[in-house]
Amino acid sequence: MPEKSIDDLSPDWRAHYETGVAAVARQDWDDALRIFNDILVQEPGFYACRESLRAAQFKKTETSNFFKRAFERFRMRPLLAEAEVCVHASPLKAIHAAERVLNHDPHNFLAHTVLAKAALAADLPHTALLSLEVLHQHSPGDRTVALMLAETLARVGQMARASPIFAWLLRNHPDDPEVHRALEQLHPHPALSDQNQLSRCNGANCQLDECRRRVERYPTDLEARFDLGQCYFETGLISEAISEFQQAEAFPARRIQSLIYLGQCLARRGMYDIAVEKLQQALNGDSASGAEKKELVYGLGCVLEAAGRREETLARFKQLHQADAAYKDVATKVEVSCDTPQPRA
């Protein structure tokens, strides 16, 4: 089943999708979820709608409490079990069942696993990537998830993103026959002709043109926007990077990283107050992982340091030092800050 763009839909379904987008704009998450799910039952290949549904699912649960989420997770177990059974026999049915679970629990690891496998079985690789990215973000050391993600990225032609994941798999699982079989199947592609090429293709120059083409082809793909922002940032095109990260910020799976990059971009432009606000906004949320929070605190400290706000800088670096003294150069920064005399008023 081919994935579709909005131009491939009938006028009625396009209008219905716009109604869902309007519901998102007024933050009526229940209405948005209902509309997007209705559309995807009839048009499961409509990728932009799937992406909009996922963003609305995350937004809705931002305001729900822990006990409600735990109750919904328990209540949805039978539905998830049903979805697991029909992954290969009826993949679309499994996808719809998994989405019903994600409507209440968008971080559910098993639901994303079921959805990714079913989407691949239904020949919906971009739909699978939405869930595989979430899985990989939460479990970056999971070999099975990493292999599925790398193979799916390669399947849709995103070789520059697949390459570093395959390189990680080779480093950490050098004797894994499945990893080697996957690479053998991809050898005809010039980006994976040898192991050295894996790391070379991860450079910004190799990626930039490919990322631009992806955004041109899938302008609503916020993952593609994030990747393009990274390329712009690495090549010093800061204004262009800011524009891409501002759009990617709306994608829950990349929200924290987008805010981190935005903070760095704004600091390079000398807009320290706005950079601090962006990073503080990310810190105040509850969706950042432990590693992301460390990166946020470190980035905030660096921005405050560049802005000359010494006391706040020291407070942030001390906070990080207490949690992980070995993190980057935070120990040195704390020592230097403590040894530097306070300026006289």
Buried (B, 14 or more C-beta within 10 A) or exposed (E): EEBBBBEEBEEEBBEBBEEBBEBBEEEBBEBBBBBBBBBBEEBBBBBBBBBBBBBBBBBBBEEEEEEEBEEBBEEBEEBBEBBBEBBEEBBBBBBBBBBBBBBBBBBBBBBBBBBBBBBBBBBBBBBBBBBBBBBBBBEEEBBEBBBBBBBBBBBBBBBBBBBBBBBBBBEEBEEBEEBBEBBEEBEEBEBBEEEEBBEEBBBBEBBBEBBBEBBEEBEBBBBBBBBBBBBBBBBEBBEBBBBBBBBBBBBBBBBBBBBBBBBBBBBBEEBBEBBBEBBBBBBEBEBBEEEBBBBBBBBBBBBBBBBEBBEBBBEBBBBBBEEBEEBEEBBEBBEEBEEEEEEEE
